[in-house]
Amino acid sequence: MNSIKFPHMFNQCSTNIERDSNKASLQDIGLLLQCEKGELFGDPFYGIRLKRFIFDQNNYVLRDILIDEIYTQLLAFAPQITVQRKDIKIEQQGKDVIIKFKAINNLDFTTNMYDLVLFKDEER
């Protein structure tokens, strides 16, 4: 699996491509989970609805809703990995929201742990 390197996408006259399947999967999953639904031109269902829940009360119901949203989007838009719903955890460290999950890479059948920051406080 290949992916465009982010944020260093362009060289002087070529496009930088990430050829490592684990790093490419991490970039694709990061883009999927940090994109709001409707933001990607051409696919209004790509992304998760994090902004919709940003000011709701933080409790176990909201975490279950977000885990369901993340799980369904990973199933639909990340066919290169296999993830179980029970392996998805959402943690809050201060004002930062971090998602941690275990997934199996379908290209080489290795198990990886992914830690992605969904929401980061910029005041630090």
PyMOL commands that set and color helices and strands:
alter all, ss='L'
color gray80, all
select helices_A, chain A and resi 21-34+51-53+60-77
alter helices_A, ss='H'
color red, helices_A
select strands_A, chain A and resi 3-4+17-18+81-93+96-105+111-119
alter strands_A, ss='S'
color yellow, strands_A
deselect
rebuild
show_as cartoon
